[in-house]
Amino acid sequence: MKKKFLMWIALIVLVATPQVAQAMHIMEGFLPLKWAIVWSVLTLPFLVIGLKKVGKGLREGQDHKMMLGLVGGFVFVLSALKIPSVTGSCSHPTGVGLGAILFGPMTMTVIGTIVLLFQALLLAHGGITTLGANAFSMAVVGPFVSFGIYKLLSKGGKNKGFTVFLAASLGDLATYIVTSIQLSLAFPDTTGGIIVSFTKFLSVFAVTQLPLAIVEGIVTVMVFNLIQEYRKEGVIKLEESI
Amino acid sequence: MLLIDRYAYTNRLKDCSPQVKILLSCGGIAIPRLINNYYFDLFTIVFMAVLVLGIAKIPVRSYFKMLILPLSFLLLSIMTIVVSVNGYNYLYYFQVRNICIGITTESLYKGARLFITVLSSLTSVYFLILTTPIMDIIRALKKLKVPNLLIELMVLIYRSIFIFIEEANNIYLAQTMKFGYENKRIALRSTALLIRNLFTRVFIKHNEMNISLECKLYDGEFKLGD
């Protein structure tokens, strides 16, 4: 009986893992109403500050609106791309780390929230009621961690590639940890409480997301280096644009 | 290009008032949670499925394919909730040293309950996204006094999504024809090149759009036309 049970678990994990890796957003209707509201309220101030910052730039005559619109489309397409993952399946980059390094965390909060909304509406990834929770993990915590690590390590004059790798993959991991916290707060273990359910969610996500974070880090470094090359040749002017 | 978007513009309910559709799907999410009744959840699921399949005439096969997509996330998450550590009244369990891992009646009931409720919310949202074009949703948001800047950004992002999807598809096709995705190492490199190219396209498009907007006497505000 025990063996059969174990085998079923292994089978379900094997079947479900590749798909979960595709959409790390909390799905529609999964969070109880109370928690959906709590996370939305927590996200709101970041969104308002980000919007104010964008609006301020507009009044001062620098028109970033068009640029932000294009970057939003870019991030959306990035999240719909397939990249080969270590586990053998294909996974999707979040693009959060790259965006935060290039455009700053506040801008990414505004763009990320809108992109998450479009992912819910166009791809059925994530959801409308869980938008607040997903935005908090992917558009607030992820970019801030990535940007913080990038700023902190670039001051020390360390290897640039390694810095970008750490920023992207740790930003990814921070997103998953926050998602696990969100899920465990909403669904505490029937006997062990929040801590036990947090370990459960975290261990499930660690299996699927750790390789993904590493792959995302590698791809981000490659893209970053290629962009640097272009910048040296003067094809694009990054500082002027944002 | 995006299946859901295509159905949103071609289904039989697309000319229905978007406010009614939004209210209906919001009700489908909120009411089952407030009433907390098995049968009402099941009723919502059937009701929404009938609306989508019977009246909006979305093909049955693609509807179920779309439903299966998030189902794997749901199954794994519910597995995590159902499996309980060191509980009482185990139905099945196994022991690792002195830690019991297994399923209790209580957690099983909790998981099943959650499954049905989530499914009712999911079908409600699918009803909205499969029958309502995005522009209608954005217009409804505008009536709800969402800040103008956010609305403008949404319209711009919505437009640029399709520009970049087309370009990404073209680049991907060209790379595939040159064996760019033969093995994993090359595929990673190709993906990085693709992203880099898309990124430079952002700047090129930005320049082009600025020029075209200046020709149209752009004064810092987009008119949505309603």
Interface residues (C-beta under 8 A of the other chain):
Chain A: M1 K2 F5 L6 I9 I12 V13 V15 A16 T17 Q19 V20 A23 M27 E28 G29 F30 P32 L33 L51 V54 G55 L58 D63 K65 M66 M67 L68 G69 L70 V71 G72 G73 F74 F76 V77 L78 A80 L81 I83 P84 L98 V110 I111 I114 V115 L117 F118 A120 L121 L122 L123 A124 H125 G127 I128 T129 L183 F187 D189 T190 T191 G192 V196 S197 K200 F201 V204 V215 I218 V219 M222 V223 L226 I227 Y230 V235 I236 S241
Chain B: L2 I4 D5 I29 A30 R33 M66 L69 P70 S72 F73 L74 L75 L76 S77 M79 T80 I81 V83 S84 V85 N86 G87 Y88 Y92 F94 T104 E106 S107 K110 L114 T117 V118 L119 S120 S121 L122 S124 V125 Y126 L128 I129 I134 I137 P147 L149 L150 E152 L153 M154 V155 L156 I157 Y158 R159 S160 I161 F162 I163 F164 I165 A168 K184 A187 L188 R189 T191 A192 L193 L194 I195 R196 L198 F199 T200 V202 F203 K205 H206 M209 N210 L213 G220 F222
